[in-house]
């Protein structure tokens, strides 16, 4: 069997973890913690959940990047000869790096919200009346990022599917003929 099933599986599963974890956090974790009766518990509990998820997400990113080596090596000929493969690879790389940067920035904001958790809030990403400007700003930014992050991850997954489609024999022939 040619190819690299293990590396491709790791690559896809880690992108799925990024997507699923970020979406579950936005919908489930942040949604559930907004139901806490104590306003200070809303941000504290959300922060605890995200802290527990952070090592898994970091590991997933590391494994995602590590899986690139074998995938790139296995497909080096396609990048050079098949029309469109290199362009899609650069697009996917750009989306992945932008999504990783946004995810990292969300973690920085999350730390700030955690430090200010004693102020209390309406929800994990919703300030309450009387919140400091610093907390309100961080929460408002997090509210937007919590939806952007799964969008980036979903785009990476779709672009991975695009790469897979380009490996179909008819698409390889077309790509080679265009070249």
C-alpha positions in Angstrom: 0.0 0.0 0.0 1.4 3.4 -1.0 0.8 6.6 0.9 0.9 7.4 4.5 -2.3 6.4 6.2 -1.0 7.1 9.7 0.2 10.6 9.0 -3.0 11.5 7.1 -5.2 10.1 9.8 -3.3 12.1 12.5 -3.6 15.2 10.3 -7.3 14.8 9.9 -8.0 13.7 13.5 -6.1 16.6 15.0 -8.0 19.1 12.8 -11.2 17.4 13.9 -10.2 17.8 17.6 -9.5 21.5 17.0 -12.9 21.9 15.3 -14.9 19.8 17.8 -13.2 21.1 20.9 -13.6 24.7 20.0 -17.2 24.3 19.0 -18.1 22.3 22.1 -16.4 25.0 24.2 -18.3 27.8 22.6 -21.6 26.1 22.7 -21.4 23.7 25.6 -18.9 25.0 28.1 -19.5 28.7 27.7 -23.2 28.1 27.4 -23.4 26.0 30.5 -21.3 28.2 32.7 -23.6 31.2 31.9 -26.2 29.3 33.9 -24.2 29.3 37.1 -26.1 31.1 39.9 -23.0 33.0 41.2 -21.8 35.6 38.6 -18.2 35.1 39.6 -18.4 31.3 39.0 -19.4 31.9 35.3 -16.0 33.0 34.2 -14.1 30.9 36.7 -15.7 27.7 35.6 -15.4 28.5 32.0 -11.7 29.3 32.5 -11.2 26.0 34.3 -12.7 24.1 31.5 -10.6 25.8 28.9 -7.5 25.3 31.0 -8.2 21.5 31.0 -8.7 21.5 27.2 -5.6 23.6 26.4 -3.0 20.8 26.7 -5.1 18.6 24.5 -5.5 21.3 21.9 -1.7 22.1 22.1 -0.9 18.4 21.6 -3.3 18.3 18.7 -1.6 21.3 17.0 1.8 19.7 17.6 0.7 16.4 16.1 -1.0 18.2 13.2 2.2 20.0 12.4 4.3 16.8 12.9 2.1 14.9 10.5 2.9 17.4 7.7 6.4 16.1 7.2 5.5 12.6 6.1 2.5 13.9 4.0 4.7 16.5 2.3 7.4 14.0 1.6 4.9 11.4 0.2 3.4 14.0 -2.1 6.5 16.0 -3.2 6.1 14.9 -6.8 2.5 16.1 -6.9 3.4 19.5 -5.7 5.9 19.9 -8.6 3.8 18.4 -11.4 0.0 18.5 -10.7 -1.6 21.8 -11.5 -3.2 23.5 -8.5 -1.8 21.3 -5.7 0.8 23.7 -4.6 -1.6 26.7 -4.6 -4.1 24.8 -2.5 -1.3 23.7 -0.2 -0.3 27.3 0.4 -3.9 28.3 1.0 -4.4 25.6 3.5 -1.1 26.5 5.2 -2.2 30.1 5.5 -5.6 29.2 6.9 -4.0 26.9 9.4 -1.5 29.4 10.6 -4.1 32.2 10.8 -6.4 29.9 12.8 -3.6 28.9 15.1 -2.8 32.6 15.7 -6.4 33.4 16.5 -6.6 30.4 18.8 -3.5 31.5 20.6 -4.8 35.0 21.0 -8.1 33.6 22.4 -6.0 31.8 25.0 -4.3 35.0 25.9 -7.7 36.7 26.3 -9.0 33.7 28.3 -6.1 34.2 30.8 -7.1 37.8 31.2 -10.7 36.9 31.8 -9.6 34.3 34.3 -7.5 36.8 36.2 -10.6 39.1 36.4 -13.1 36.4 37.2 -13.7 37.8 40.6 -15.6 40.7 39.0 -18.3 38.3 37.9 -20.1 38.3 34.5 -23.3 37.6 32.7 -21.5 34.7 31.0 -18.1 33.4 29.9 -18.1 35.9 27.0 -20.7 38.4 28.2 -19.8 41.2 30.6 -22.3 42.4 33.1 -23.1 45.9 34.0 -20.3 47.3 36.1 -17.6 45.1 34.6 -14.3 46.8 34.2 -13.4 48.0 30.7 -10.6 45.4 30.6 -12.8 42.5 31.4 -15.6 43.7 29.0 -13.2 44.2 26.2 -11.6 40.8 26.6 -15.0 39.1 26.8 -16.3 40.8 23.7 -13.3 39.8 21.7 -13.6 36.2 23.0 -17.3 36.2 22.0 -16.3 36.8 18.4 -13.2 34.5 18.4 -15.2 31.6 19.8 -17.0 31.4 16.5 -14.1 32.3 14.3 -11.9 29.4 15.6 -14.2 26.5 14.6 -14.6 28.3 11.3 -10.9 28.2 10.7 -10.7 24.6 11.8 -13.6 23.6 9.5 -11.9 25.4 6.6 -8.7 23.4 7.2 -10.8 20.2 7.2 -12.5 21.2 3.9 -9.2 22.1 2.3 -7.9 18.7 3.4 -10.9 17.1 1.6 -10.0 19.2 -1.4 -6.5 17.8 -1.4 -8.0 14.3 -1.2 -10.2 15.0 -4.2 -7.3 16.2 -6.2 -5.7 12.7 -5.8 -8.5 11.0 -7.6 -7.1 9.5 -10.8 -9.3 11.7 -13.1 -8.2 14.8 -11.2 -4.6 13.8 -11.3 -4.8 13.4 -15.1 -6.6 16.7 -15.5 -4.0 18.4 -13.3 -1.1 17.0 -15.2 -2.6 17.9 -18.6 -3.2 21.5 -17.5 0.4 21.7 -16.5 
